[in-house]
C-alpha cells in the first residue's frame, strides 16, 4: 500500500498527462475537470487501495472517452472477453436477470472448458453471477463455473483455467484469441471470423488473413461472411481486411493527433498513405512520420478484384470494438458489405499507456479516428443495415439468427 504522499504524486502525474496528451472528443472542460480532481485528491489519497483506484477511474470517466483506464501492475481486466475469451450479455431468463455467454472465441479458456454461446452463467467460484455486477475472472487462476441452459433447472459445472498474463507494452494484459478463423459454410459461401487484429502493425495478421482468403478462394468462394462479433480490436490489421473489400486504393479514414486537432486541419490536405504490405513498408512509414505530426489519411492497398466483391455480409454486435468498428464503418460508408446484427460499442480512439509511479498505469486515448467524410463512431457506434438480435434459447441450441440472416442475404 502506498502512503498519502505517494498517492498525491500519482494523482498529480495523472492530471499532468491528461492535460498534455488526452484526445478530447467529448468537449471536456479541462479546467472544471482539474478542479474536481483537486477537490477529491486528499480524500482519495487517504482511502484504501480499492477506493483510491475506483476514484481515479471515476474521474477519468468524466473525460467521456473510450480506451481510458487506471490500474495497478497486477491488474486483472474487468472484461471477461479479455480474460476468458468470451463476451457476456445480460438477459432475462424466467423473469430474472442472468449473464449469458454470447461470443465464445475458438480455443479460448472458456471454449476449452466447454462454455458455449447461449449458456447462462450461474456462478463463479460459488458466487452468484447476477447483472449488472460483472463476474471476476483472474489471470493465472482456476475458476469453477456453474452454467445452465435457458429455461432449464439442471446445472453443469465447468473448470476455466486462465493463463498468467502481464501488461503488454502500451496495452493492458490480454488472453489473445486466435485472430483469423475461416471455413466454407455452404458451396460458394465462406466465413471469415476475426476476433482480434493481432500484431503491433498488422503484418502478422495480414499473413494469416492472406492464407485464409486464398484458401477460401481455392474452394470457389464467391460470397463471403465476415464475422466481427465480439472483435476486441487490435492493430492496423483491420486495414488489410478492408483492402480485400475493394479493388482500388481508396481512403479508409484518417487519424488526428491532439496537436493537429487543437491547431485545426483539413482532411483533404492530410498525407495519403496506403496501408503497407510488408514490415519494411511499415518501418519506412514510421521513419517518415517520426519527426512530424502523425496525422494521416490511410488508404487501402489496391489488391484488385476479388470473386466475392458485391456479395459480402458483415456481422457486428455490441461487443464489436475499436479496429473492428473501423472496418465496419468503412464497409458501411462505401456500401461494400451489408451489415447485420447489433450496433457496435463506439470505442475507436487510439490509445497508449503511461507509467504514473508506484506501480500504477494510466491508459488513455491520444489519437482520434474519423471516416473520410469527417464523421466518427466514438461514443455512438456503427449501426447495422439490418438490425437482427439473437434468441438465447435458439443460440443455446445452435441456431444463430444473425448468421442465418447473412446466409439468407447471400442466397
N, C-alpha and C positions, 0 to 999 in steps of 0.2 A: 504494500500500500504506500503510495506517495504521500508526502506531507503537504500542508496547505500552500507553502511557498512554491513547491514544485508544480502543484496543480494550477496556481495562478500563472506560472510561467507557461504552462501548456495552453491555457485559455488565451493568453496574450499572443502566443505564436499562431494559434488558430485564427484569431482575429486579423493579425497581420497578413497571413497568407490569403485569407478570403478577400481582403481589400486589394491585394496585389494581383491575384490570379483568377478569382471566381468569374465564370462566364454568366453574366446577368441577363437571363432571357425572361425573367419574371417581373421586370421593372421594380426590383427591390430597392428600397431606400436604405443605403448602407449606413447613413448617419443614425437613423432610427434603430437599425439592427445593432449597431455598435453600442448604442445607449442601452438597449435591452441586455446585451452581453455584460456590460459593465454593472448593471443593476443586479444581475444574478451571480456574478463572479464569486463574491465572498461566500454566499450560501453553498454554491456548488463545490468550492474548494474545501469546505468543512464537511461535506457529505461523504457517505461511504462510496466504495468504488462503483457499485451498480447505479446509484443515483447520480453520481458525477457523470458517468458515461452517457446515461439516458438523457441527462440535462443538456449535455453538449449536442447530442443528436437532435434533441427537440429544437435547440437554437438553430442548428444547421437546416432543419426542415423549413424554417421560415425564409430560407433563401429561394424556395419554390423551384428547385431544380432537381433533376434525376441524378444518378451516379454520385450521390453525396452520402458520406458515412464517416463515422469516427469509431475507432476500435483499438483494443489493446493487441499486443503482438500475438497473443494466444487466442485470437478471435475465432469464434465459431459463427458462421453465417446464419442469419435468421431465415434464409430462403431454403426450403427443402431441395429445390432443384439444383442448388449449388453443392449440397452435401450428399444426398442420396440419389440424385439423378431422377427426380420425379416432381412434377408440379401437383399442388393440392388445390382443389376448388371447394368452396363452401356450398353445400347443397342441403336441401331439406328432405329428410327421409322419415316417413311415418310421423310427420309433424315436428321433428326435432332437427336442429342444425347439426350437420356432420361434415367432416372432411372426406373428400373423395379423391382417389388417385386419378388424375386426368392424363397428363403426358408422362409416360414412363420410358426413359431413354434406354436404348438397346445396350446390354452389357453393363448397366449401371448397378450400384449396390442394391437399389430397390428391385431392379429386374432380376438380378441373380438370386435374390431372396424369395422371389415368386410373387411380387406385387404386380398387379395388372390394372390397366385402365378400367375405371368403373367400380373397383372395390372401394369400400368405405374403410376409413382408418378409425378404429375404435379407441385404441390406447397406445401409448409409447412408454415402455418400461413401467407399466402398471398405472400410469397417469392418464386419465381420460382425455381424449383429444377432441375438444369442443370449440368450434369457431366462436368468436374471432381470434382466440388465442392460438398462435402458431406452434405446433409441436416442436420441441427442441431436439434436433439431431446434431451430433458432435463428431468432428473429425477424430479419427483414431479410436473410435469406440464401437462397442457392440450394443445393438438395441433389440429388445424383444418387443415386437409389434403385433398387435391383435387387429385382424381385419374381419370384414363381414360383407356379404353381398347385399345390395339394396333390397329392402323389404323382407329380409330374411333374419331369423333369430340365431342361426348357427354361426359361431365364430371360428376363426382359424389363426393360429399363432405362426409367425414367421420371424426369422432372425436376420436383421440387416446389419452387416458388418461394414463400417465406414473406414477406409484407409486414412492414414495420417496425411495432412497437407499443411504446408506453411505458406505464408504470404508470398505471392509471386511478385516479381519486380513490376511496380506500377499497378498492381491489381490485388484485390483481396483473394484469399485462398479459394480453391475450386476443385471439385472432382470433375475433371474434364471428360465430357462424354465423347463417344465415337462421333466424329464430325460429319461423315458422309455415309449414308446408308442408301442402297439402291436395289431395285428389283423390278421385274416385269409383273404387272398386276393382271393384265389380260393381253391377248395378242395386240401388238402395236401401242399399248398403253404402259408407260414406265412410271415408276415412282422414284423420286429423288428427295430424301429426307435429310435435313440439315439441322441438328440440334445445337451446333456450335461452329463458328468460323475460326478454326484453330490456327496457331502460328502467329508470331508477332506482326508480320506484314502480309500474311495470307499466302505466302509462297507454298508452304507445306500443304495448306488446304487446296490450293489450285491444282497440285499434282494429283491429290486424291479425287478431286472433282473431275478432272480431265479423264482419269481412268474410268470413273463411274459413267460419265456421259458416253465415252467411246464404247463401253460395254453395252449400254442401253441401245445405242445406235446399231451395234452389230446384231442386236436382236430385233431389228426392224421397228424400233420405237419411233413413231411419228406423232405421238401425243404424250404429253408429259404432265405429271402432277408433282409440283414442288411443295413439300410439306415443311413449313416453318413454324408449326405449332410448338410452343414451348421453347423456341430458339433462345438461347442465352445471350446471343450477340457474339462478340469476339472481335476479330481483326478485319483488315481490309479485304479479307477473302470474299466478302459479300460482293465486291466489285467484280471478281472473277465469275461469280454466279450469274449476276445480271448481264454480264457480257455475252452469255450464251442465249440471251433473250432477243438480241437484235444483231443484225449483220454488220452495221457500220459503227464508227466511233461517234458516240453521242454523249452529251452531258448526263451524268448520273445525279450530281448535286455538288454543293460546294461547302467547304468548311471555312470558318472565320475565327480568327483569334480575338482575344479580348481587346488588344490594342487596335486591331483593324475595325472592330465594332465601334469602339469609342471615337475614332477619328473619322469614321464614315467610309463607305466604299460603294462601288458599282459592280454588281455581279459580272456583267459582261466584260469588265476590264481585268478580272482576275486571271492569273495564268491558267491555261487549259492544259491539263496533264493526263494523258492516257494511263490507265492502270498498268504498271509494269508487269511483264510476263515472267521475269526472272529475278533472282536475288540480286544480280549485278545491276539490273534496272532499278530496283528499289534503292540500292546503295547510292546510285547516281542521283536519284531524286532527293535523297536525304542530304547529300552533299550540296546539291543545287540550292536547296532552301535552308541550309544550315545557318547562314548569316543574314537571312532576310525573313520577312513575315511569311509564315507558313500557310496563309490563306490561299486556297486554290480551287479551281473547278476540276473535278475528277471526271474523266471520260471512260467509256467502255473501251474494250481492247480491239474491237473490229474483227471478230472471229469468223465472219462470213455467215452465209445462210445455213440454218440447221433444219433438219427434217421435221421438227416439231414446232417450228415457228407458226404462229396463228392458232395453235392448239395446245395452249398451256393454261393450267389452273393452279393457283397458288393457295394453299391452306394456311390460315392465320388464326390466332386466338388471343385471349387476354394476356397470355404469357409470352407472346412473341415480342422480343425485346431488342433494343439497340440496333445493331447491324442488321438483324432480321427485319426490323421495321424500315430501315433504309432501303433494303431490297424490295420490300412490299410497296413502299411509296413510289419507287421508280417504276415498277411494273404497272401500278395503277395509273400513274400520271401519263405514261406512254401507251397505255392500253395494250400491253404486251402479254398480259395474263388476266384471267378472271379471278378475282379474289373472293374466296369462300370461307366463312367461319364467323369469328367474333372480332370486334375492334381490338387492336394491339395495345400494348402497355403505355406507350407515349414516353419512352426513355431513349433519346437519341443524341445526347450531348457526349462529346469526347472528354475523357477524364484521366486523371493520374493521381498518384499518392504522394503525400508529403510526410516526412518524419517530423513530429511536433514535440519530441522529447519524452523521456520517462516511459518508453515502451509504447507510446501511442502513435497512431497513424491517422492522418486526415485524408479522406478520399473525396475528390472534388472535381467538377467539370471545369475545363479550361478552354474548350473549343466548342463552337456551335456548328450544327449541320443543317443545311437548307436544301430544298429542292431547287432546281434551276430557275424556277419562277419566283423564288424568294419565300415560299411557304415552308412551314416546318411542322413536324409531328410531335415535338416535345410538348408534353402535357396534354395532348389531345389524341394521340394515337392515329393509326391508319384504319379507316372504315372499310369493311369488305364490300364488294359489289353485291354479294348475296349473303345476307345475314342468316346463318344456319347454326343452331345450337345443337348440343348433344343431349341424348337422353341417358341418364345414369343406368337404368335397367338394361337398355339396349347396348350401351357401351360395355357393361359387365358381361354381356352375352356375346361380345364380339361384333356388335352392329355399330359401326362408326358412321353416323348420319352425315358428317361433313365430308368424309372420304367418299361415301356413296353418292353424294350430290356432285362431287367433282367427276366421278366416273360417268354419271348421267350426262353431264355437260359435254364430255368428250365423246360420248356415243353419237 
